[in-house]
Amino acid sequence: MNIHSLSVRRNDGTVQSMGDYAGQVLLIVNTASRCGFTPQYKGLQALQEQYGPKGFSVLAFPCDQFGHQEPGTDAEIAKFCDTSYRITFPLFAKIEVNGAKADPLFNELKAKKGGGLLGSAIKWNFTKFLVGRDGTVLDRFPPTTSPEAIASTIAKTIG
């Protein structure tokens, strides 16, 4: 399956086809507002500003499965992201990334790029998946990998 065949729910409740992102390089991230990695929003926004004009987008999917670090409503999350980080990349509805209720997009991402020796499950907030223009999942980065550390890989992928 290609991720472009899936649909996701935006933060405002509308449904969006991932096919709308065909032709773009994507960095898909499960995010949280009260996490030690939350300052990575700043780096994600910097990537969006630098590479967005070249056919790149960060896609943020808030998740409350790790340490109850995303307790807010979709509206509260959107307000936090706007007032704290002024994000301009798409923000999606809060989802689950592991377990029986995991979003199909994240099931597909995990199936294509597992988590190494510990299996495919996402271990924490700010796990990042790099997706090529054709919808192929190219790489997976752990929460400890900063957005800045991925910049050169994104630049090569954009071409």
SVG drawing of the C-alpha trace seen along z (x, -y; Angstrom):
<svg xmlns="http://www.w3.org/2000/svg" viewBox="-15 -33 38 40">
<polyline fill="none" stroke="black" stroke-width="0.4" points="0.0,0.0 1.1,-3.5 0.4,-6.2 -1.2,-8.4 -4.2,-6.0 -5.0,-6.9 -7.1,-9.7 -6.5,-11.6 -8.5,-14.0 -7.2,-17.6 -7.1,-19.4 -10.3,-21.3 -12.2,-18.0 -12.1,-18.0 -10.9,-14.8 -7.9,-15.1 -6.5,-12.6 -2.9,-11.9 -2.9,-11.8 -3.1,-15.6 0.6,-15.4 1.7,-13.4 4.8,-15.0 5.9,-16.4 8.6,-15.2 7.1,-14.8 8.3,-14.6 5.5,-12.9 5.8,-13.4 3.8,-12.3 3.9,-15.4 3.0,-16.4 2.7,-19.8 4.0,-18.8 7.1,-16.7 10.7,-17.2 11.0,-17.1 8.3,-19.8 10.9,-22.5 11.5,-20.4 8.5,-22.3 10.9,-25.2 13.2,-23.1 10.3,-21.5 9.0,-25.0 12.5,-26.0 12.6,-23.0 9.1,-24.0 10.3,-27.5 13.6,-26.4 12.3,-23.5 8.5,-24.2 9.0,-26.2 10.9,-23.2 8.0,-20.8 8.4,-19.7 6.0,-19.7 6.1,-18.7 2.8,-16.9 2.2,-17.0 0.0,-14.4 -0.5,-15.0 -0.6,-11.9 -1.4,-11.4 -0.1,-7.8 3.2,-8.6 3.1,-10.0 -0.2,-11.8 1.9,-14.6 -0.8,-15.8 -4.0,-16.1 -5.6,-19.0 -8.4,-19.1 -7.6,-19.6 -8.5,-23.3 -6.2,-23.7 -3.4,-22.0 -3.8,-24.2 -3.8,-27.3 -0.6,-26.1 1.2,-25.4 0.2,-28.8 1.0,-30.9 4.1,-29.0 5.8,-28.1 3.8,-29.9 3.7,-26.7 2.7,-27.0 2.7,-23.3 -0.4,-21.1 -1.7,-20.0 -3.9,-17.0 -6.4,-15.6 -5.0,-13.9 -4.5,-10.2 -3.1,-7.0 0.1,-5.6 0.3,-2.2 -2.2,0.5 -5.6,1.5 -6.8,-2.1 -3.6,-3.2 -4.2,-5.4 -3.9,-3.5 -1.3,-6.0 1.0,-5.2 0.4,-1.5 1.6,-1.9 4.6,-4.0 5.6,-1.5 5.1,1.5 7.5,-0.1 10.1,-1.4 10.2,0.6 12.0,-0.5 14.9,1.8 15.6,4.4 12.7,3.3 10.1,3.8 8.0,1.4 6.1,-0.2 6.7,-3.9 8.5,-4.4 7.8,-8.1 6.7,-11.5 8.5,-13.1 9.3,-10.0 9.8,-11.2 9.2,-9.4 10.6,-10.8 8.4,-10.1 9.4,-10.5 7.5,-12.3 6.0,-9.0 4.7,-8.1 7.5,-5.7 8.6,-5.6 12.3,-6.3 13.5,-6.6 12.6,-6.7 14.2,-8.9 13.9,-8.5 12.7,-11.4 16.3,-12.1 17.2,-13.0 16.6,-16.8 15.0,-18.3 18.3,-20.1 20.1,-16.8 17.6,-15.7 18.0,-18.8 20.8,-17.4 18.8,-14.2 15.7,-16.2 17.8,-18.4 19.2,-15.3 15.7,-13.8 14.2,-17.0 17.0,-16.9"/>
</svg>
